[in-house]
């Protein structure tokens, strides 16, 4: 069993966030991507963010990560404002973005190397490889890994920095259906082991219901939070249960994707 030093999870709060970009056909015109976004995550909570393509989900994650700044509003982690990128906010993308010339071990170490902490934290690398079940692939290169294994390496690379908040931008979207379900359980296992506050962006409604404590539904662009749904289902969740399917149907209907029976 892997025992790792824990970082206290942090609350995440967004208040009145709006963001616009220059229109591609007219740089003098600004187009709103997000408008008046307010949401909060309790420490250790796993929240899913869903909505139509182009509604600003990834833009919102970039703002939380500190990779961009809002036009208005306030973002805080704990009591501290978010003004720049920080290791306390990990970000995992749909593409694992592993360095192809580095082994699994070296990829997981990359963030520690960049921060000058490898010598101090070297012992944790083996622990995190065991945590994501890649210890036997320590010296393998990314092209030797399956999609699920590569994504586990990306998760370990983010978690080894002990982030207070982990941002997941469609991290399982490129996987086949069977591997995706396996990886949903892997992410949940890591979350339950670490209790890191997590915000998951996904287009998969079943994934959102299966994994999260709450679901936030966004509107089409300009994106705003239109609905918040508490998922009061015990874990592990049964995807075929009546309560699960009822939630799924409710969300589909809300998003206007539910089919209608012929008259």
N, C-alpha and C positions, 0 to 999 in steps of 0.2 A: 504494500500500500504506500502511495506517495504522500509524504507530509511536507507541505511547503509553507513558508511564511506567508501570512495573509495580509493584504492591504484592505483597510476598511473601505467598503463600498461607499459611494457618495451619492447624495441626492443631485438630480439634474433638473434645472428649471429654465424654461424659456418664457419670456413675457413680451408680448406684442411685437414679435419678430416679423419684419417685412424685408423683402429683398427684390431688387430689380436688376435687369441687365440691359445693355445697349441692344437695340433691335438689329439683327444682322443686315437688314436692307436699309437701315437708316440709323447710323451711329448716334445721331442727335436725339433719337427717341428712346425712352426707357420703357421696357415691358416688365410688368410685375410677374415674378415667379412665385413669391410667397407673400401672403398678406395676413397680418395680425395673428401670427401663430403663438399660442400660449399652451404649454403643456408642462407637466412635471413628472419625474420618475422618483419613487422612493428608493432609498439605499437598498441594493440587492434585488430590485425589481427587474423583470424581463418584459419589455413592452414591444409590441409589433406595430409597425407603421405601414398601412396599405393604402392604395389609391391608384388611379389610372396612370399610365405612362405619361411622363412630362409634367406631373403635378408638383414637382419640386422636392420629392423625397430625398434624393441624393444631394441636392443643394442644401437641404436642412442638415444632413449629416456633415457636410463640409463646413457649415457654419459652427456646428458643435465641436468639430475637430479643430477649429481655429484656422482652417485653410482659407477662409474667406470671412468677410465682415458684413453684418446686416446693414441695411439702410437705416433701420430704426429698431428699437427694442433692446432687450437685455438678456444675456445668457450667463448662467452661473452654474458652477459645480461646487456643491457645498455652499459656502458663503463667498467664494472667489469668482470674480468675473472672468469669462473666457475672452481673451484678447489675442491669443497666438497659439500655435500648435504646442502640444505638451505630451510627454510620455504617459501622463495620467489619463489620457484619452486615447485608447487603442482603436484602430480602424482596420477592418478586414473587408476586402472587396470580393466581387464575384470571381475575378481572376486571382489566384493565389499570389501572383507577382513574385514568385521565388526567383532568386538569381540563378540562372542556369549553370554558371561556372562554379557555384558553391555547393558543397554537400548539404545534406539535411541539417547536420550539426552546425555548419557555418552559417546557413540561412537563419537558423533560430538564434544564433549568437549575434546576428548583424546589428540589431538595435543596441545591444550592450556595447558592441565595438564602437558604434557611432557616438555613444554617450560616455565612452571611456570607463565603462564599468565591468568589462569582461573579467579582469583579474579578480575583482571583488566578488562577482556573481557566477564565476565559471562552474562552481559545483551545482548550481541550479539548472544548468543546461541539461544534464542527464536526467534530473528530476522531471523537467518539463517534457522531455522526449518520452519518458515512461508515462507521464500523465496523458499524452495523446497517442500512446501505444506505437511509437516509432523508434524505440530504442534499437531494434535490430536493423534499422535502415539509416543509422547515424552517418555512415560513410557513403550512402547512395546519393546520386545526383537527381535533380527534379525529373529528368526524362525517364528515370527508372520507376517513378511513382504513379499510382493510379490517381484519378481526379480527387477522390476522397482523401487519400493519403496526403496529397499536396495541400489540400485545404486544411487538414489537421496540422501540417507543418506551419502554415500561415497563422493558424490560431495560436499555436505555441509561441511563435515569434511575437505575436501581439501580447499574449498573457505574461511572457517572461518579464515584461516591463512593469508588471503588477499595476495595470491601469485601474483607476477608480471607476471608469466607465468604458465599456467596450461597445463600439459602433459597428454594426454588421450590415453591409450594403449588398443585399442579394448574395450572401456568401455561398449559397448552395444552388444558385440558379443554373449553373452550367453542368450540373451532375445529372445522370440518368435517374429515373424515378426511384429505383430500388436503392441506389447508393444515397440518394437524397434523403430517403426515410432513415437510413442507417445513420447518416450524418446529423440529422435532426436529434436523434438520441445521443449522439456524441456531444453535440453542443450543449444539450440539456445536462448531460453528465458532468461536463466541465463547469457549467454554470452552478450546478448543485454543489460541486466540490469547492468552488471558489467564491460563489455568491457575489460575483461582480455585477454591478448594475449594467444591464444590456438594453440597447435599442436596436431592434431588428427591422430592416427594410425588406419587404418581400412582396411579390405579386401573387404568391400562392396562399389562398385563403385557408386551406387545410393546414398548411404549415403554421400560419399565424395562430389558428385556434389550438393546434397541437402543442405549440411551444410556449405561448406567452401568458402572462398574468392579465394583461389588458391589451386591447386592440384600439388603435387610433385610425380612423378612416379620414382620408384627405379628399378634398374636392378636386375637379379638374383645374388647370391653371387659370388664374393664380391660385396656388394651393393654400388651403386653410384647413384647420381641423374641424370636420363637420360632425363627427360622432365618436364617442368613446364607449367601449364595450368591455365590461368586466367578464373575465372567463372563470366562472365558478365551477370548474371541473377538477376533480382530484387527479393527481398524477400517480402512475403513468396513465395517459389518456387513451381511450378506446375510440379509434377513428370511425367505427361503425355504430357507436352508441346513438340512441335516439336524441340525447341532449346535444351531442356533437353535430349530428346531421341537421338538427333544428337551428343551431347557431349558424352553420354553413348556409343553409337556405335563407336565413334572415339577412345575412350579409350580402349574399348574391342578389337578393331582391332589392336591397338598399342600393347596390351598385348598378342596378338595372340590367344585370346579366342573366337573371333567372328566365328560363324558358316558360312559355305560356302554353297550356294545353289547348289543342284544337277544339273549336266549338262543336 
